[in-house]
């Protein structure tokens, strides 16, 4: 069962998840996939997610082999089909939409035959789709692409139209005869007929109105010309009107018949459209994955988040769209980061300069977790792990509630209070610039208390801060770890790399020195700093130990990952060998059961043949292929077509 969850709406807005949905919708082939993409919600069903990710993985492989599903002509006709099923008559335009969709089902039915052994899940997904193309041919045999009902739609329609053609020809002959009359030509304003509605009329000067018997249909704007349908033509027009009524009734009968045909296949067609909508969404996810160099994440229920070489998808999209100016050089790139939670620690406190990309780390983690729980590949390296989060909560950015007249600090505290109330052990909490907006000492104390509460709840949490006092929190809590966003003092620019196990330095004095602040001022600042760093040796020692521990943990995780990869490859090879062995045994047994007249395939002839006789002692069979008979070794014969 697909257990979709309602994630915190404010968090989805902060992480800009709606933009991911729109990006995904842009890859969909038709309105079916676009609608599903825009309605995409995270799921907490691990098996369902693994299945969805497997679908996307197979489709990525299929697209790489040029096997894109043929969605041409697909429309969302489910409402039309339901109307037809209860006896409603569909219009010509609606029947053409249904016919296009029916043709698509036939193309998808044949597409399944082209999928290989590596696309078994996709093949199983679309297996229930029936080839409903014959009904499309029935509609196409009655209505052409311009929406014209063809004469061949019914014998009665052909007969009525034949009669209409005769009447039309008689009307044309009558008009031509009148226009050849010299006396009549003298009273016409110009020497040809015109059409008023469905009636042929002649332009007669108003002062000669009495010289032509017939029906006046209209008068010119000047009042000098009257348009008269001659009486002989009028009687033919009446006959034509009767025939037109018969034609319209027959067309309505044909449309009712075709609507009935659609109604009879309502159930399989509706089911097929549902599957095609899902397939369109899967294909959109696969196109998105290929376009952004994404990989399938591994889903776990152990609360372990490991994003390897993760990149923020919206930054990727933004930078892809940039056209570099000549002076600017190459376009900007997204620096990949590694993020871990749940591997020995549940809380990650990220420090570093304000421009160092700390917020991007939070948004990347939250957004990639959401994408994974929507069955999407993520812009991260192979082997990335994402747990099932029941909820994701975020407090990111410099927000201010105007409605409540709250200060920025008060707004953040209100949000954090809500998060602490709602979060549980299955939640991911993302807090940006914790403790900011107030006195640094009080802010740090409050930050420590918040971290303690998150630790008590047992959730996974990432928090950024620039407060020095919070940098040492992880030294006193084994379930917490530091992270530092790197900053290049030489270029005065952030590198955006995240180093877990380290805490960031503000680098204020080094930056000031590079920017040529007076030396006396810098020396004075250095003396003040030394007075505050009496515990620095102890902190440095602790920091070194944490870095060594974290490095050892990372190496162990990588070794474990490689071992699991090798184990999986070995398992797949073993299964492949066992499968090939079983197929070989089955093929050998099938060859031993060959009888005369059995249909077989011999690859070298590239066409089916039939067994004439089998000589098991000589291990050969006489096979009839085309007009000839050939002796073929049994190992070259494959039973069945």
N, C-alpha and C positions, 0 to 999 in steps of 0.2 A: 504494500500500500504506500502511496506517495503522501507522506505527512508533511504538507507545506505548512510553514509557520509564518505568522505575521511579525516580521521584524520591526523593531522600533522605528517609526516613520521619520523621526527627527534624525536618527543615525543614517538612514538611507539617504536623506537629503544632504547631510554633511559630507557623506562619502561620494555623493553625486552618482548614485547607482542608476538613476533614471537615464543618465548619459550612456551608460553601458548598455542598457536596454535599447536605446535608440540606435547606437552603433550596431548592435546585433540585428535589429529590425532592418537596417539598411542592407544587410546581406541576404535577406529572405527573398524568395522568388515571387511571391504573391501575397495578397492580403491575409491569407491563412497563417503563414509563418510570421508575418509582421505583427499580427494581433497576438499570437502566442508569445512572441518576444517581448512585447510591451507589457504583457501581463505576467511575466516570469517572476516567480516567487521562490525563495530558498526552501529547500526540503531538509528534513531531519531523518529521512529514511535512508540509511547507509546503503542497503542493497539496491534501492531504486537509483540512487546517485551513481553507484558503480555501473549499473546497467546503462544509464544515460551516457556516462563518460565512455563506456565501451562502444556505444553507437557512434559517438562523435569520433572516436579513434579510428573506427573502421571507415567512416565516411572521409576522414582526412586521407587515409590510404587510398580509398577509391578515387577521390578527386586527383590525387597525385598520379593515378594511372589513367586519367582522362575519363573516368566513369561517373560523370555528374548526372544526377537523376533528371530525366526529361520532364520538366514541369510545364512545358509549353501548353497553353490553353486552359490551365487550371483556374477555376473560379470557385468561390464559396457559394455553392448552389444548394446547400442543405435546406434553407427555408423554402426555396422553389420546389425542391423535391417533396418536402412535407406537404406543400399545398397541392401538388399533383397527386399525392397518395390519397388525399381526402376528396378527390374529384374536381378540383379547380382546374380551369383551363389556363395554360400558360400562353404568353404572347410569343410572337415569332422571335423577338430578341432574346427572351428568356430560354426558349428551346435551343437557340444557337449557343448560348452559354452552357447549357446542359450538355449539348453535343460536343463542344470543345473539351469539357471536363471528362466526358465519357471516353473521348479519344485519348486523353491523358492517362486514364486508368489502363487502357490497352497498352500504351507505351511503357508505363511502369511495370505492367505484368511481364512484358518482354525484357525490360531492363533487369529484372531479377535474374533472368537466365544468364546475363552477362557477368554477374558478380562472381568473384572467385571464392576459394575456400577460406580466405582471410576475412571474408565479409559475411560470415554465416549469420551473425545476429541481425544485420540489416536485411538479409534475405528472409529470415524468419519474421521480421517485423512486417514486411510488405507481402508476405506469402498469402494472407487472407484476401488481398485485393484481386477481384475477378476481372477478367478481360470483358469489359462491357462495351467494347468498340462496336459490336454488331448493332446495338441500339443507336449509336451515333451515326452509323451508315444509313439506318432507316430514316433518321431525321434529315441527314444530308441528301438522301434521295428524294425528299419532299420539299426542302427549303435550300436555296443556294446561299452563298456567303454574303450576298447583298440583302438578304431578308426577303427574297421573292419566292412565293410558293410556286413550285414547278408544275407544269401540266401533267407530268407523269405521277404526281402525288395520288391521283385517282382517275378512274375512267370518266366519272361524271364531270370532274373539273375540266378534263380535256375536251369533252363534248360541249360544255357550256362555252368554253373559250373559243372553240371552233365556230360556234354559232355567233359569238360576239365578233369574231373576225369577219364573218360573212356580212353582218349588219354594218360593220365599220366600212367595209369595201363598198357596200351599196350607198352609204352616206357620202363617201368620197366621190363616187361616180355621179351622184345627184348634184353635188356642189360643183364638180367640174363641168357638167352639162349646163348648169345655170350660168356659170361664169363665161361660157362660150357664146351665150345669147347676146347679140349686138344691142338689142333694145334694152336688156337689163343692165348692160355695162354702162349705158348712158346715165342711169340713175344712181350708180355707185360712187361713193366718195373716193375710193381707190380700188383697183382691180383684183382684189383677192379677198378670201374669207378670213375670219378670225374666230377665236374660241372664247366663249363666255361660259365658265364652269365646264360642263360636259357637252355643251351645245355648240354646233357650228353656226355662225351668224354672218350676215352680209352687211357691210356699212352703207346704208341707204341715206341719201340726202333727205332731210325732214320734209321738204316740200313735195317729194315724190313718194311719201310713205304709202299712199293708197295704191300704188302701182305694183306692189309685191305683197301677196297674201302670205301671212305667217304670224309668228309670235314675236312681239318686241321684248327683248331681254334687258336692254339698257339703252341709255342716251348718253351722248358725249357731254363733256363738261361745258362746251359752248352751246349745246342744244341744237346744233346744226346737223348732227348725224344721229340716226337711230340704228341700232343693231338688231336685225330681224332674222329669226330662224325660219326659213321657208317652210310652208305647211307640209310639203312632201317629206322634207328632212325631219320635221317635228314628229311625224308618225313613226319614222324609223328610230328617233331618239327615245320615244316611249318604249319601243320594243327593246332597245338597248338597255334602258333602265331596268326593265324586268329581268333581263339576262344578267345584269350587274348584281341585282339582288340575289339571284340564284348562285352566282359565282361567290359572293360573300358568304352565303349560307354554307356552301360546300367547303370553303376555306376554313370556316369555323368548325365544321365537322372534322376536317383533317387535323386541325390543331387539337381538338378534343381527343382524337384517336392517338396522336403523338403524345399528348399529355398523359393519356392512360398508359402508354408504353413506359413512360418515365415513372409513373406511379407504381408500376409493377416491379420495378427494380429499385424502389426507394430505399429499402433496407440495405442491400449490398452497396449501393452508391453512397449513402450517408456514411456507412462504415468505412468505405474506401476514402472518402474525403477527410474523415477524422484521422485516418492513418497518414494520408498525404500531408495534412497540416503538421503532424508530428515530424514527418520526414523532412518537410520544408524547414522546420525549426532546427532539426539536427544538422541539415546541410548548411544552414546559416551559421551555426556554431562552428562547423568545420571550416567554412570559408574564413570566418573571423580568426580561428586558430592558425590557419595557414598564413593569413595576411600579417599576423602579429607575432609569428614564430613562437606559438604557445605549445605547452605540453600538458598531457593528462596528469592531474595530481592523484596521489594515492589517498583514499579516504580511510580514516581510522576513527575509532570510537574511544580512544585512549587519551584524548585531550592533547595530542602532540602536534604542534604546528611547526613545520620546517619548510620555509620558503627559500629555495636555493636560486641565487641569481634572479631575484624577483624584480620586476619593473612595473611602474605604475601605468596601467593601460591608457588612461586619459592623457598622460604626459606623452606617451608613445604616439598617440593619435595627433596631439598638438604639434609635436616636433616633426612628424611626417608631413604635415601640411605646410610647414615653413619653407619658403623659397630663400635660400641664402643669398645675401647680397655679395657682390664681388669682393668688397672689402672685408666682409664678415667671415669669408672662408666657408668651411663645411657647416652643414646644419647641426643644431644641438642634438645631443644624444642623451638617453636616459641611462644613468649609471646604475647597474644592477646591485642589489643588496641582499644579504643573507639574514633571515630572521628566524629565531627559534624560540619556542615556548613549550613548556611541558616536558623538556628533557633535563631533569634535575632542578629546574626552577620554573615557577609559574608567573613571576612578576619580572618585567624587564624595565629598568629605569634608564631612559636615554637622555644623555646630556651632550652639550656642545653649543657652539655659537648660534645666535638667533637665525642666521642665514644658512645654517648647516643642513637643512633638509630633515629636521626631526619630525616635522608634521607630515612630510611625504612618507616617512617610514610607517607612521600610524595609518595613514590612508591606504597605503599599499597593502598592509596586512589585512585591514578590514575589507577592502574591496576584493582582494583575491579570495578571501574566505567566502564572501558572498557569491562570487562567480563559481567557485567550486561547488557550493551547496545549491547552485542552480544547474548543475550538470554541465558546466562549461570548462573547457581547457583554460589554463591560466598562463599569463606571461611570466613564467618562472622555469628554472631548469628541470631537466628530467629527474624524477625521484623525489620531487617535492611532496610533502605530506600536509594534509589539511584535515583537522578533526571536525566532527559534527558539533557545531555550536547551536545551542537552543536559542540563544539571543546574542545580539551584538549591540553594545552600547558605546556611544562616542560623545565626547565633549571636546570639540575641536574648533579653534578659531576665536577671534575677538568679537564675541556676540554681545549685543545689548538689547534688552527687552524694553521697547518703547511703550508698549501697552501697559506694562506693570511699573514703568518708571524705575527700573532697577539699574544699578551701576553694572559695569562689566563684571566686576568681582562678584557681586551679589547674584548676577545671572548664572555665572559658572557654579557657584555654590548650590544654587537651587537645582541646577541640572545634575550635579554630582549627588545631591541628596536623593534625587529620583533614581539615579543609577544604582546607588547602594541599596535602595529599598527593593528594586526589581531584580537585581543580578543574583545569580546562583552559581553553583559549581560548574554548570554547563555553559556559562556565558564567556564572551570575550569583551573586555572593557578597554577602551582607548581614551586616555586622558592627556590633553595637550597643555603644556605650560602650567603644570600643577603648582599651586602655591603662588602664582603670579598675581599682580594687581593689588597687593597689600604689603605691609611691612615684611621684609625678607625673613626676619627671625620668626615672626608669627606664621608667615606663609610656610616656612620649612616645617615648623611644628605641626601645622595643620596637614601638610603633605604627608608627613610620617604617619599621622593618625589615619589618614585615608588609605595609605598603603597597608597599614596594619589591618584595617577592616577588609580590604580586598583579599588579603592573605587569609583572614578568618573565613570569608565566604568560600574560598577555594577556587575562585574563577581564574581564567587566564587574563592577564592584564599587561598593557604596555602604557607607560607614562613618560612624558617628556618634561624636562625642567631645566632651568638655568641657575637654580639655587644651589650654591656650593654645599650647604648642609645636607641636602638630599642625596648627594653623590656617595655618601658613606653608608646609606641605608642598607645596601646589599651586603656590606661587611658584617652586619649583625643579624642577617636573616638568610639562612641557607636556601630558602625557597625564592629568593630574589637575586637578580643579577644585573650588573651595570652594562650599558651599551654606550658607545661614543660615536658621534658623527664626525668624520674627519674634516679638518680644515687646513688648507695649505697656506702657511704664513708667508711663504715667499711670494705667491701670486695674490694673496689676500682674498682667495676665493674658496668656497667649500668644495670638497670633492664628492660629497654626498655618500661616501662609503660608510657603512655601519660596522663597527668593531665591537662584538660582544665580549664581555669580560674586562672592558676598559671603561673609564669615565672621562668625559670630555673636559678639556681645560678651556677657559675663556680666551686665553692667549692675548689678553688685553695689552699687557706690557710689551710683548713682542711685536704686536701690531703697531703700538704707539711708537716703538723704536724705529720700525721700518718707515713710519710716516714722519720721521724727523722731529719728534717732540723734543724740547730742550733736555740735554743730558742731566742737568741738575735736578730737574723735575722728575725724570725717570729714576735717578738714584734715590730720591726721597721716597718715591712710590715703592721701590724695591725694599727699603728699610721697613716701611709700614707693613708690607706683605710678609716679611720674615717674622715679624712679631706675631702675626696670625697663624703662622705655619709651624709652631713648635712641635705639633704632633705629626708633621710631614714625614719624618723617617718611618714612623709606625704605619702611616697610611700607605706610603710607597711600598713597604714590605708586604702589607696585605694585598695591595693592588697587584704586585708581582705574582703572589701566590694565586690570586683569582685568575690572572691571565694564563698562567701555566695550567691551572685546572681546566679552564675553558678550552684551551688549545688541545689538551689531552682528550676532553670530551668530544670536541669536534672531530678529531682524528678517529676516535672510536666509532662515532656515528657514521663517518664516511666509510670506514672499514666494514661496518655492519651492512651499510647500504650496498657496497660492492659485493659482499658475500651473498646478500639476498638476491642481487641481480644475477650472479652466477648460478645460484640455486634455481632461480626461475628459468634461466636459459637451459640448464640441464634438464629440468622437469619438462619443458616444452620439447626438447630434443628427444627425451625418452618417450613422451607421448606420441610424437611424430613417428618414431621407429616402431612403437607398438601398433600404431594405426596402419602403417605401411605393411607390417607383418600380417596383421589381421586381413587387410585387403588382398594381400598376395595369397593367403590361405583360401579366402572366399573365392578368388578368381580361379585358383587351381581346382577347387571343388566344382565350380560352375563349368569348367572345361571338361571335367570327367563326366558330367551329366549331359553333355551335348547329344542331341538327337537329330535325325534328318528333319529338314524344314525349319529348324530353329533359326531365328534371325541373329546374325552376328555382324561384328564390325572388324574389318581388316584395315589398319591404318594406311598401308601402302596403296590401297585402292581408293581410299578417301570416299567410299560409298558403302552402304549396307549390302550384305549378301545373305545367302541361305546355305545351311549345311546340306550337302548331298549324302555324304557318308563319312564316318569317322573310323580311323584305324588306330586304336589305342596302342597296339604293339609297336607300330612304327612312329607313333606320336605325331601323326599328321591327320588332316581332314581335307576332304574334297569340298570346296566352297564354290557356289554359283554366284558370280558377280557380273551383272550386266548380261551380255550374250555369251560369256565364256565360263568355263569351269577350271578351277585352279587347285592344285595341291598346296596346302599351306601348313607350316608347322603349328602345332597347337599353341605354342607360346606367343604366336603372333595373332591369335584369335581372341576377340573380346566379345563374350555373349551379350546379346541385347544390342539395340541401336545406339 
